[in-house]
Amino acid sequence: MSMNASSLAHALSANRRETIQNYLFLTLGATIMIVNFNIFMAPGNIAPGGVGGLSLILNHTTGIPRGAGMLLLSIPLIGLGFWKLGRFRFLVRTLYVTIYYTVGVDLTARFFPPGGIVNDLLLNALYGGVVGGIGYGLVLRGRGMVSGTGIISRVLQLRTGIPVSQLYLVIDGFVIVALGLTFGWERALYGWMMLFIMGLASDYVLEGPSVVRIVFIVTDLPEAVAEVLMERLRVGVTRWTGEGMYTAVERAILFCTVTRPDVEVLRTIVAEIDPAAFIVIGQGHQASGGIVRAPDLARVAAAGVEPPDVA
């Protein structure tokens, strides 16, 4: 009974820590997006689509404050998400980020230069895409979303099966076209550039750099290759058996992950043991578990040199 109580307390503590971490990501990401909107997007009337772009059009045609315009546009979208998606926790986070972001845009606008910090539309598009992507990526890491085209895309994806990425481009594309009709096609083209860069930056924040290399080795000497890899590179190795469809011969397949600097070391090790081995190396974003060793020590060990005494 005490063990169950202890496990429950541990689970509640872990859940509390995760919730705090998520809201820290949401707050930091939304804050960065507020700065980005007031410094790069609003002064140049450039936006990568979404309710942000529509708010620029509303502000230009009706004078409605940009943040208030985003909030007005977001309310029905949040209702649509609650009705169709039905994920209460996700929508609570989305509501928090949306209110924080839209209200923050209007409240902090007075503290930023009205014309931004540069007069170059290209710089606004480039840095707006990078900074906005970092902010949006942090929001996604906090398991939230700024209400907008993301909710529409998700609802349409569930109904049609069309990939979300394609729906994003179509919906945001319509908004960017509307921006072009309102502010000129030069700004629309810069909006497309900002959309592309923002996607790259948010993916980088969400998934991290591709620093892990996934390795498949087809070899006739699996025991010898695996033993040396585990001993000299200190990586875990998994083995299974495959059959060549042309030769109908069974051969061992080894699988492991290494860091990018250790790729050449691995190739050298395998070539020394089995020159006929077939190696396939791909990219991965993250790896956890297994045997871990710092890349520099691994390369020292692979070179046959004693590692320095760090005691």
WOMO-V456512 format. One record per backbone hydrogen bond with DSSP energy under -1.0 kcal/mol. NH is the residue of the N-H (numbers start at 0). CO is the residue of the C=O. If there is no record, write none. Layout:
((NH;CO) (NH;CO))
This chain:
((4;0) (5;1) (6;2) (7;3) (8;4) (9;5) (10;6) (11;7) (12;8) (13;9) (14;10) (15;11) (16;12) (17;13) (18;14) (19;15) (20;16) (21;17) (22;18) (23;19) (24;20) (25;21) (26;22) (27;23) (28;24) (29;25) (30;26) (31;27) (32;28) (33;29) (34;30) (35;31) (36;32) (37;33) (38;34) (39;35) (40;35) (41;36) (45;40) (52;48) (53;49) (54;50) (55;51) (56;52) (57;53) (58;54) (59;55) (60;56) (61;57) (68;64) (69;65) (70;66) (71;67) (72;68) (73;69) (74;70) (77;73) (78;74) (79;75) (80;76) (81;77) (82;78) (83;79) (84;80) (85;80) (90;86) (91;87) (92;88) (93;89) (94;90) (95;91) (96;92) (97;93) (98;94) (99;95) (100;96) (101;97) (102;98) (103;99) (104;100) (105;101) (106;102) (107;103) (110;107) (111;108) (115;112) (123;119) (124;120) (125;121) (126;122) (127;123) (128;124) (129;125) (130;126) (131;127) (132;128) (133;129) (134;130) (135;131) (136;132) (137;133) (138;134) (139;135) (140;136) (141;137) (142;139) (143;138) (151;147) (152;148) (153;149) (154;150) (155;151) (156;152) (157;153) (158;154) (159;155) (160;156) (166;162) (167;163) (168;164) (169;165) (170;166) (171;167) (172;168) (173;169) (174;170) (175;171) (176;172) (177;173) (178;174) (179;175) (180;176) (181;177) (182;178) (183;179) (187;183) (188;184) (189;185) (190;186) (191;187) (192;188) (193;189) (194;190) (195;191) (196;192) (197;193) (198;194) (199;195) (200;196) (201;197) (202;198) (203;199) (204;200) (205;201) (206;202) (207;203) (210;208) (211;283) (212;257) (213;281) (214;255) (215;279) (216;253) (217;277) (218;251) (224;220) (225;221) (226;222) (227;223) (228;224) (229;225) (230;226) (231;227) (232;228) (237;254) (239;252) (241;250) (243;248) (247;243) (250;241) (251;218) (252;239) (253;216) (254;237) (255;214) (257;212) (259;210) (261;258) (262;259) (265;261) (266;262) (267;263) (268;264) (269;265) (270;266) (271;267) (272;268) (273;269) (276;273) (277;217) (279;215) (281;213) (283;211) (297;293) (298;294) (299;295) (300;296) (301;297) (302;298) (303;300) (304;299))
